[in-house]
Structure formats: C-alpha cells, structure tokens
Amino acid sequence: MVSEALKQNYRQVFTGSVGFGARPAVLVVDFIRAYTTPGAPLYAEAVVQAVPRTRPLLEAARARGAPVIFTRVQYSAHGAEGGVFVRKVPVLRTLVAGARSAEIVPELQPDPRDTVLVKQYASAFFGTPLAALLTSAGVDTLILTGCTTSGCIRASAVDGVQHGFRVIVPRECVADRAPEPHEANLFDIQSKYGDVVTADEALAYLKGA
C-alpha cells in the first residue's frame, strides 16, 4: 500500500485536475462474463460488485444523448492478433467468437444506440477506432468504467489523456482482483492521468446537476 508520507509528497507535486467538460461519453471496458462467472479463471468478485454501480451512468448518458461505448476482448482460435500479449496471458486465448466468456454481462447489455468495439490489447484505444469515434462526436470528457483497474483501465486512462480527453474514473465502477492493485492504480490515475471521483459525482454530472 502507498504510505502516508508518499501520498503527501504526491499531493504536493501532482496538484492538477482535468475536471468535467461539456461533452461526455461513457466507456465500458471489458465488463464481460469472463470476469463475473464464478469459477472462471478471470473471475473477480469486485467486478461483480462494480457492474450494478455502472448501470445508472449508462442510463443517464443515454438520456442525455451522450455516447455509450463498450469494449470486449476477442481473438481468433490461433490468437495471432494478440501477439506477445496472449503469450504472457495465455488465458486470453479462450476469448474467441461464440465463447460465453467473451460476452458482455447481461446486466449491462448494449442499447441499439450504443457502440461495441472489439479489442485485443489492454488499452481501449489501441488498434480500435475509439479516438476517431470520440473526436467525431465532439466528446471532451471520457467517463471510464470497467475492468481491470491495473490493466485495461489504467492503459485506457493513459491513452485517453494522451488523445486529449478529460479522463474521469468513478471509483465504484472499476474493479480489480485484489484491493492493492486497484487502489494503487486509482492513486496513480488521480495523480497523473485523470480525476478519480465517486459514482454519485459522475452521475450528477451526467444528469446536469
């Protein structure tokens, strides 16, 4: 865990805030059955808990007319699209077309107005049209939800700010397998790449409060 002394040092050095902008989108990263099915290799109880906290944000974004974008991971049977990544994490090879584990969780099924992108690497931006999609929609604020905090969320947060978006991470709407990497990466995102807020704060923003 991060010591109080180090936290204080960071507070003195990393003092900025990206803030909320005028044109939001909600990005739902890899909330798929692989992470919510008990007994599955990638299962994480914290992800199960984060899923229902995310639903109100999607409903508010749709009511506002803001884009809602889902990502899910999928490979061909040989997994060549994953390159070295699937060598490092071989379980990813099970996420193939037609696999139940690769399906978006039923609690957050995409609306016909939503966009679903397929990705093969950690960042939702890498190898996908996400940046162009957000830019063409005039989006300036990316509300980032999904899993896992230490992997795809952090990678997407880094790429998000590098593409010029205000990255907002509602802490109850992202999750990891253990609290230590979850909290450490939220700490890092808050310090350098975006603003970590509560789900209620993100919801109030989407509702225009």
Number of C-alpha atoms within 10 A of each C-alpha: 8 10 8 9 9 10 13 10 11 15 12 9 10 12 10 13 15 16 11 18 14 11 16 27 23 23 22 28 27 27 30 26 20 25 26 21 17 13 10 12 11 15 17 21 15 21 23 18 15 20 24 14 18 22 14 15 25 25 17 19 20 18 11 13 14 20 21 22 22 23 24 19 26 25 20 13 12 9 20 14 15 21 11 12 16 17 13 10 10 12 11 21 19 17 22 18 14 9 12 15 21 22 20 24 20 11 11 16 13 17 13 7 12 14 15 19 17 16 22 23 21 19 21 29 21 15 11 16 13 19 18 12 14 20 13 9 14 13 20 18 23 25 27 26 29 26 27 25 29 23 16 18 29 23 19 22 28 18 19 24 18 12 14 14 23 24 29 28 27 23 22 21 25 28 28 24 18 13 13 12 17 22 18 15 19 24 17 16 23 21 19 17 25 26 24 23 15 15 20 15 13 22 19 13 17 27 14 10 8
